[in-house]
Amino acid sequence: MKKRVLPFLLLALFSAISCNNEHDIPNTENCNSVRFNAKVGKSTRATDIQFETGDEISIYASYTDSEEVGTYAQNVRYRFEDNIFITNDNLSYPKSGDDLQFNAVYPYREYIVPEFQFAVKKDQRTHSGYTESDLMTASAIGNKNGTVDLTFSHRLSKVVINIFSDNMPAGEQELTVKDVRYIADVNLLNNTCYADNDSLCNIIASSNGTNSFKVLLPPQAISQDTVFAEIRIGDKVYEWTADKNVTLNPGVEYTYNINIDEANLLSEWIPIGKAIYTEDLVTTFFDVENVTYEVEAEQSTKNPYIIRIIDPYGAAYPHNQDGDYDTTTKHYMVFNCEDPEGIYIEDFHYSGMNWGYGEFIMGSLAYYYMANNSATFEEIKASGYCGTLDENLCITFPAKSLIISMTEYNEGGFYHSNINAAFRLDLSTTTLAE
């Protein structure tokens, strides 16, 4: 349904314009046939209620007479063609002439009962992803003496988020609402719609024009101080936290204006706790024991398969003494874990540690060869130079597949390390995101 969104109540920055576009819906030529006038309720903006060719609705009919109990007609399909709704089914009133209770649902559902669940799309970036996340219902009592008026109401909530910045970053934009409920429990007879509290997920919003996004959600509560939206612009990630408790009601549009600045700029990395590190690099040059110790670990927010450990050769390294390492900045060893059978250390790790022969620099043969265009990743992996990530979240490398140098020793040339194949990074103790 193009150019049709929720019929929302009047809120700050937005206005609602009354519309009464009605469409006769013929069914059959039988004088007993059910006929409808369909319209979207007032308070919908005029440009948002146009039905599109091919739109379909479900009609559910039940008895109102106390002597007749149950369903009269279930899921009669009506299709919008040439500015009217038409059906190939013969929906007629009972010969007794009794009234019928009609309930209608947009969009059409293959299976419709008085109580059902409706799920919005988790990715609403496309036209279909957004419009198929809409849900409208209507109800009315009719008899053979007249046309039934169906006034549709939107059952979901619409959230519009506009982003502003004094210095808007360049790049593609994407907005995701975080940890929201995406399934609605709908009762046609009671005309109720509530979010299923167990249906949590992230939903990618639809574009709403320049620096603006929109998303359809089941009615639900958003708690103050929860992270509600994550905005990606180019290589930068921002988050927005709800500044108050909000209840998203059916058929209401909520608008938020978010200022993008350094205050809500997310780090590219998030802490995941302490990993257990077993060292076997320094042993190339010095007669020291392989030691196991804790190191702080972080995970990339841009690529969750990139992990780094912080200052593995700083104060945490048991063989270090005061003055052996740089304390003025942090030093990161970064692991690419996109292929669990092809782990490698990205770039070279400038450790900040100096035992008298210049700074220790560590890395992997896999990266060394790729950086020098000596071989492709697949060739390097086939040669056995990569590490592995096992089912217990432990990273290991084959013997001599890692390299090490000291900047003032032998002109900083690299030597094989992990001589004992003892290198091990145990991530099972971290809160590593799936």
Secondary structure by P-SEA (a helix, b strand, c coil): cccccccccccccbbbbbbbbbbbbbccccccbbbbbcccccccccccccccccbbbbbbbbbccccccccccccbbbbbcccbbbbcccccccccbbbbbbbbbcccccccccccccccccccccaaaaaaabbbbbbbcccccbbbbbbbbbcbbbbbbbbbcccccccbbbbbbcccccccccccccccccccccbbbbbbbccccccbbbbbbcbbbbbcccccbbbbcccbbbbbcccbbbbbcccbbbbbbbbbcccccccccccccbbbbbbccccccccccbbbbbbbbbbbcccccbbbbcccccccccccccccccccbbbbbbbbccccccccccccccccccccccbbbbbbaaaaaaaaccccaaaaaaaccbbbbcccbbbbbccccbbbbbcccccbbbbbccccccbbbbcccccccc
